[in-house]
């Protein structure tokens, strides 16, 4: 089966706002703070290492994410031709249910998150296993944050615990540093797990030649087989737990290259940079 490689953009850094300056936010050793105010929380008496290992793969050890190729889309029968460069690529259906198209779409989400330059990662726990329950809890959590005076913006992904018994969410947080007491109050009000973690946002990865924050997309990007003919179990679980979406955000999270609020599509375009040439569809 033919594989396609991500082609670096002709102008990887859009004019105006610098896309991804070297990070100064990450402290030595990537220190993580954990909080637990519940007398019944199952993590309360667990060693910190055990708590982390339950839902937090260390950054920088994700060999699977470094693969920059994916299969051609099986659902299209035409190609895209660049009239200026002569580059010819197979067109994509862009459906999340497609085992090929979900990969570049997930990469694009990670690149757009990195363009927003989140300052912290917040992990909240015990969200449930069904999207309706997860969504209700996260809505209550966000609403309580707002009532407590927090105006930070964030994007989040939901993942299952390693034992499959519950879920947690990784929040890419942009704005004033998260206050532990405020986050605790919001989790209690939302009825989700009281144990949470706050750490500086890791530096974006360079796996896909454009800086990317795809840590929360591990089930899609890390766990994929080489030549899938259908969605693999990790991707199916991820979509089920995330309401058939790759990411959820507060209303003002996405930023364009100039730092202004925008749509996800605009953020993805600016993150990739301006591509040279005019593209047209051609028959097989």
JOWOHU-V110193 format. One record per pair of residues at least 24 apart in sequence whose ideal C-beta (glycine too) atoms are under 10 Angstrom apart, sorted by the first residue. I is the first residue (numbers start at 1). GAP is how many residues later the second one is. Records with the same first field share a line. If there is no record, write none. Layout:
# JOWOHU-V110193
I = GAP ; GAP
This chain:
# JOWOHU-V110193
1 = 70 ; 71 ; 73 ; 99 ; 225 ; 226 ; 227 ; 228
2 = 67 ; 69 ; 70 ; 88
3 = 64 ; 65 ; 66 ; 67 ; 68 ; 69 ; 97 ; 223 ; 224
4 = 64 ; 65 ; 66 ; 67 ; 68 ; 69 ; 85 ; 86 ; 88 ; 96 ; 99 ; 100
5 = 63 ; 64 ; 65 ; 84 ; 204
6 = 62 ; 63 ; 64 ; 97 ; 98 ; 101 ; 201 ; 202 ; 203 ; 204 ; 266
7 = 75 ; 78 ; 80 ; 82 ; 202 ; 268
8 = 200 ; 201 ; 202 ; 264 ; 265
9 = 200 ; 201 ; 262 ; 263 ; 264 ; 265 ; 266 ; 267
10 = 75 ; 263 ; 264 ; 265 ; 266 ; 267
11 = 261 ; 262 ; 263 ; 264 ; 265
12 = 197 ; 198 ; 199 ; 259 ; 260 ; 261 ; 262
13 = 197 ; 244 ; 257 ; 260 ; 261
14 = 101 ; 242 ; 243 ; 244 ; 255 ; 256 ; 257 ; 258 ; 259 ; 260
15 = 242 ; 243 ; 258 ; 259
16 = 240 ; 241 ; 242 ; 243 ; 244 ; 254
17 = 98 ; 100 ; 238 ; 239 ; 240 ; 241 ; 242 ; 243 ; 253
18 = 99 ; 239 ; 241
19 = 92 ; 95 ; 96 ; 98 ; 185 ; 191 ; 192 ; 238 ; 251 ; 252 ; 253 ; 254
20 = 91 ; 94 ; 95 ; 97 ; 183 ; 184 ; 186 ; 190 ; 191 ; 192 ; 193 ; 251
21 = 96
22 = 181
23 = 94 ; 96 ; 177 ; 178 ; 179 ; 180 ; 181 ; 188
24 = 176
25 = 92 ; 93 ; 94 ; 95 ; 152 ; 175 ; 176 ; 177 ; 178
26 = 33 ; 93 ; 173 ; 174 ; 175 ; 176 ; 177
27 = 172 ; 173
30 = 28 ; 29 ; 30 ; 91 ; 169 ; 170 ; 171 ; 172 ; 173
31 = 167 ; 168 ; 169
32 = 24 ; 89 ; 91 ; 165 ; 166 ; 167 ; 168
33 = 145 ; 147 ; 163 ; 164 ; 165 ; 166
34 = 89 ; 146 ; 161 ; 162 ; 163 ; 164 ; 165
35 = 145 ; 146 ; 148 ; 149 ; 152 ; 159 ; 160 ; 161 ; 162 ; 163
36 = 89 ; 148 ; 157 ; 158 ; 159 ; 160 ; 161
37 = 143 ; 144 ; 147 ; 148 ; 150 ; 151 ; 157 ; 158 ; 159
38 = 88 ; 146 ; 149 ; 150 ; 155 ; 156 ; 157
39 = 155
40 = 154
41 = 84 ; 85 ; 152 ; 153 ; 154
42 = 83 ; 84 ; 123 ; 124 ; 151 ; 153
43 = 82 ; 83 ; 150 ; 151 ; 152 ; 153
44 = 150 ; 151
46 = 149
48 = 149
51 = 74 ; 144 ; 146
52 = 71 ; 145
53 = 109
54 = 71 ; 107 ; 108 ; 109 ; 112 ; 114 ; 141
55 = 68 ; 70 ; 104 ; 105 ; 106 ; 107 ; 108 ; 111 ; 112 ; 113 ; 114 ; 115 ; 140 ; 142
56 = 65 ; 67 ; 103 ; 106 ; 112 ; 114 ; 141 ; 143 ; 159
57 = 102 ; 105 ; 158 ; 161 ; 165
58 = 144
59 = 62 ; 140 ; 142 ; 143 ; 144 ; 146 ; 156
60 = 142 ; 143 ; 145
62 = 143 ; 145 ; 152 ; 153 ; 156 ; 159 ; 160
63 = 159
64 = 143 ; 154 ; 157 ; 158 ; 159 ; 160
65 = 42 ; 45 ; 140 ; 142 ; 143 ; 147 ; 149 ; 150 ; 152 ; 153 ; 155 ; 156 ; 157 ; 158 ; 159
66 = 139 ; 140 ; 141 ; 142 ; 155 ; 156
67 = 36 ; 140 ; 141 ; 154 ; 155 ; 157 ; 159
68 = 35 ; 39 ; 139 ; 140 ; 141
69 = 34 ; 157
70 = 29 ; 30 ; 31 ; 32 ; 33 ; 34 ; 37 ; 151 ; 154 ; 156 ; 157 ; 158
71 = 27 ; 28 ; 29 ; 30 ; 32 ; 153 ; 154 ; 155 ; 156 ; 157 ; 158
72 = 28
73 = 25 ; 26 ; 27 ; 28 ; 31
74 = 24 ; 25 ; 26 ; 27 ; 155 ; 156
75 = 24 ; 25 ; 26
76 = 24 ; 25 ; 205 ; 208
77 = 206 ; 207
78 = 203 ; 204 ; 205 ; 206
79 = 201 ; 202 ; 203 ; 204 ; 205
80 = 199 ; 200 ; 201 ; 202
81 = 196 ; 197 ; 198 ; 199 ; 200 ; 201
82 = 193 ; 194 ; 195 ; 196 ; 197 ; 198
83 = 194 ; 195 ; 196 ; 197
84 = 191 ; 192 ; 193 ; 194 ; 195
85 = 190 ; 191 ; 192 ; 193 ; 194
86 = 191
87 = 188 ; 189 ; 190 ; 192
88 = 194
89 = 190
90 = 194
91 = 188 ; 190 ; 191 ; 193
96 = 124 ; 135 ; 139 ; 142 ; 143 ; 146 ; 148 ; 149 ; 150
97 = 133 ; 134 ; 138 ; 139 ; 142 ; 147
98 = 130 ; 132 ; 133
99 = 125 ; 126 ; 128 ; 129 ; 130 ; 131 ; 132 ; 133 ; 136
100 = 127 ; 128 ; 129
102 = 115 ; 118 ; 119 ; 122 ; 126 ; 129 ; 130 ; 133 ; 136 ; 137 ; 144
103 = 114 ; 117 ; 118 ; 121 ; 125 ; 132
104 = 104
105 = 112 ; 115 ; 141 ; 163
106 = 51 ; 106 ; 108 ; 110 ; 111 ; 112 ; 113 ; 114 ; 115 ; 118 ; 129 ; 132 ; 140 ; 141
107 = 100 ; 101 ; 102 ; 103 ; 105 ; 107 ; 110 ; 113 ; 114 ; 161 ; 165
108 = 100 ; 102 ; 104 ; 106 ; 138 ; 156 ; 157 ; 159 ; 160 ; 161 ; 163 ; 164
109 = 46 ; 48 ; 103 ; 104 ; 105 ; 107 ; 108 ; 111 ; 136 ; 137 ; 138 ; 140 ; 155 ; 158 ; 159 ; 162
110 = 47 ; 62 ; 94 ; 95 ; 97 ; 98 ; 100 ; 101 ; 102 ; 103 ; 104 ; 105 ; 106 ; 107 ; 110 ; 111 ; 136 ; 137 ; 158 ; 161
111 = 93 ; 97 ; 98 ; 99 ; 100 ; 101 ; 102 ; 103 ; 156 ; 157 ; 158 ; 159 ; 160 ; 161
112 = 43 ; 98 ; 100 ; 101 ; 135 ; 137 ; 141 ; 142 ; 143 ; 144 ; 150 ; 151 ; 152 ; 153 ; 154 ; 155 ; 156 ; 157 ; 158 ; 159 ; 160
113 = 41 ; 42 ; 44 ; 59 ; 61 ; 88 ; 91 ; 98 ; 99 ; 100 ; 101 ; 102 ; 103 ; 104 ; 134 ; 136 ; 140 ; 141 ; 151 ; 154 ; 155 ; 158
114 = 58 ; 87 ; 89 ; 90 ; 91 ; 96 ; 97 ; 98 ; 99 ; 100 ; 153 ; 157
115 = 89 ; 95 ; 96 ; 97 ; 98 ; 139 ; 140 ; 141 ; 142 ; 144 ; 147 ; 151 ; 152 ; 153 ; 154 ; 155 ; 156 ; 157
116 = 37 ; 38 ; 39 ; 56 ; 58 ; 97 ; 133 ; 136 ; 137 ; 138 ; 139 ; 140 ; 143 ; 145 ; 146 ; 151 ; 155
117 = 55 ; 57 ; 84 ; 87 ; 94 ; 96 ; 138 ; 142
118 = 34 ; 35 ; 36 ; 37 ; 53 ; 54 ; 55 ; 56 ; 57 ; 82 ; 83 ; 84 ; 86 ; 95 ; 135
119 = 33 ; 53 ; 54 ; 55 ; 56 ; 57 ; 58 ; 59 ; 81 ; 82
120 = 32 ; 34 ; 51 ; 52 ; 53 ; 54 ; 55 ; 56 ; 57 ; 58 ; 78 ; 79 ; 80 ; 81
121 = 33 ; 35 ; 49 ; 50 ; 51 ; 52 ; 57 ; 76 ; 77 ; 78 ; 79 ; 80 ; 81 ; 92 ; 94 ; 95
122 = 30 ; 32 ; 34 ; 47 ; 48 ; 49 ; 50 ; 51 ; 56 ; 61 ; 74 ; 75 ; 76 ; 77 ; 79
123 = 33 ; 36 ; 45 ; 46 ; 47 ; 48 ; 70 ; 72 ; 73 ; 74 ; 75 ; 76 ; 93
124 = 32 ; 34 ; 43 ; 44 ; 45 ; 46 ; 47 ; 59 ; 62 ; 63 ; 66 ; 68 ; 69 ; 70 ; 71 ; 72 ; 73 ; 74
125 = 36 ; 41 ; 42 ; 43 ; 44 ; 62 ; 67 ; 68 ; 69 ; 70 ; 71 ; 72
126 = 35 ; 39 ; 40 ; 41 ; 42 ; 61 ; 65 ; 66 ; 67 ; 68 ; 69 ; 70
127 = 31 ; 32 ; 33 ; 34 ; 39 ; 40 ; 41 ; 42 ; 60 ; 63 ; 64 ; 65 ; 66 ; 114
128 = 30 ; 38 ; 39 ; 63 ; 64 ; 65 ; 113
129 = 29 ; 31 ; 32 ; 35 ; 36 ; 37 ; 38 ; 108 ; 111 ; 112
130 = 37 ; 110 ; 111 ; 113
131 = 27 ; 36 ; 108 ; 109 ; 110 ; 111 ; 112 ; 113 ; 114
132 = 111
133 = 34 ; 58 ; 59
134 = 24 ; 32 ; 33 ; 34 ; 35 ; 58 ; 107 ; 108 ; 109 ; 114
135 = 107 ; 108 ; 113
136 = 54 ; 55 ; 56
137 = 30 ; 32 ; 50 ; 53 ; 54 ; 55 ; 56
138 = 31 ; 33 ; 52 ; 54 ; 110
139 = 51 ; 109
140 = 46 ; 47 ; 49 ; 50 ; 51 ; 52
141 = 28 ; 30 ; 42 ; 45 ; 46 ; 47 ; 48 ; 49 ; 50 ; 51
142 = 29 ; 44 ; 48 ; 106 ; 108 ; 109
143 = 43 ; 46 ; 47
144 = 38 ; 39 ; 41 ; 42 ; 43 ; 44 ; 45 ; 46
145 = 33 ; 34 ; 37 ; 38 ; 40 ; 41 ; 42 ; 44 ; 45 ; 105
146 = 40 ; 104
147 = 38 ; 39 ; 42
148 = 31 ; 33 ; 34 ; 35 ; 37 ; 38 ; 41
149 = 27 ; 30 ; 33
150 = 25 ; 26 ; 28 ; 29 ; 32 ; 33 ; 36
151 = 24 ; 25 ; 99 ; 101
152 = 24 ; 25 ; 26 ; 27 ; 30 ; 98 ; 100 ; 101
153 = 96 ; 97 ; 98 ; 99 ; 100 ; 101 ; 102 ; 108
154 = 24 ; 94 ; 95 ; 96 ; 99
155 = 58 ; 61 ; 91 ; 92 ; 93 ; 94 ; 95 ; 98 ; 99 ; 109
156 = 60 ; 86 ; 91 ; 92 ; 93 ; 94 ; 97
157 = 57 ; 58 ; 59 ; 60 ; 61 ; 62 ; 63 ; 81 ; 84 ; 85 ; 88 ; 89 ; 90 ; 91
158 = 58 ; 61 ; 79 ; 80 ; 82 ; 83 ; 84 ; 85 ; 87 ; 89 ; 90
159 = 56 ; 57 ; 58 ; 59 ; 60 ; 75 ; 78 ; 79 ; 82 ; 83
160 = 59 ; 74 ; 77 ; 78 ; 80 ; 81
164 = 73
166 = 26 ; 27
167 = 25 ; 26 ; 70 ; 74 ; 75
168 = 24 ; 25 ; 27 ; 28 ; 29 ; 48
169 = 27 ; 47 ; 72 ; 73 ; 79
170 = 27 ; 43 ; 45 ; 46 ; 47 ; 48
171 = 25 ; 27 ; 45 ; 77 ; 78 ; 79
172 = 29 ; 41 ; 43 ; 44 ; 75 ; 77 ; 81
173 = 25 ; 28 ; 77 ; 80
174 = 27 ; 76 ; 78 ; 79 ; 81
175 = 75 ; 77 ; 78
208 = 64
209 = 63
210 = 58 ; 61 ; 62 ; 63
211 = 60
212 = 59
214 = 32
216 = 26 ; 30 ; 31
217 = 25 ; 29 ; 30
220 = 26
